[in-house]
Amino acid sequence: MTYRIEALPIAPFAPFFTMTDAELAAVGARRWVADAPGRAPCRVSLRDAEAGERLVLVHHVHMTDPSSPYRASGPIFVREAAVEAEPVEGPAPEMLRKRPLSLRIYDRRNMMLEGLVIDGTELDARLEEWFGHPATEQVHIHFAPRGCYLARAVRQEPSLP
């Protein structure tokens, strides 16, 4: 069984880049300038913003299933210069591997099977392990200290020849 790590699409966030600070504040978002490397991970490009780079900090719903008690949302950063990352079929991007992570493992009904905190260097091995379980459908990857959503890994069935 294989998996792929997916970034968020840029389209839903593009309107934020042209908003004024007042318009952003009215929708609960903020403009942000990265003050140091590694402090603002972009969920669209799956890379960290460089110091001085402009981003928006917005609220994002990452578990949208209204029938699941695990529906969830929270703040995310999106770089104004972000280019949407292609799905990654391993190894995980550096942005994920260098952080302490919280993994939330879900089945097809969006019910949580397990949650655990790991060192980012363990991510690929843990995803391989969890996608070896037939019940695992997706894994949400969060920044462990603050709980912010980073990306998700989804089951990818092997392609037929």
Steps between C-alpha positions, in 0.01 A plus 500: 500500500629846420406852599548853380535824697275778376535874537202732499397656166585868446163606351299540825773722646583721200229761581666570837816629329319798346305598811588802711598448863152619604332252263718218632417592860128499414525131403730405788820488293827691531789596276825364638866560420729211592751623757734200479540188287299199616233695689227510232437170319288547186225241459478556123867476398602268788804713569595754762486871428832682496557793738327807355261298285132602505225256597142497614393333821148368452250266659464171309259209544703185433251234611175601333279192540197628695410145606835450676550606861863565396429791265774751565650832402773741597751762386733444206763703314496541122790675323391773259757365252394138551496259210276203570706193587439183303395197706806339657546123491789505747725592648305763691595864436765646729242744642329201662807294589668774708214560745342315790175369355163379615339237277126441498407178323149469352296225340257525202225634728730781624518342842834526676680169538800638686691815583867525582786744534823425315826660395466612138792280399273200572218618270567280196539185710185574701293573188621178341405314817152656527414460133589132546180478707200449269275726709723808455362739239683823581743651748487866596841642583514780758776707660506338844572798729226727362272240344481679164413294194793455257393247234330167452605162373245290313490138396611445143413171342771357276434571133429210270748425219 
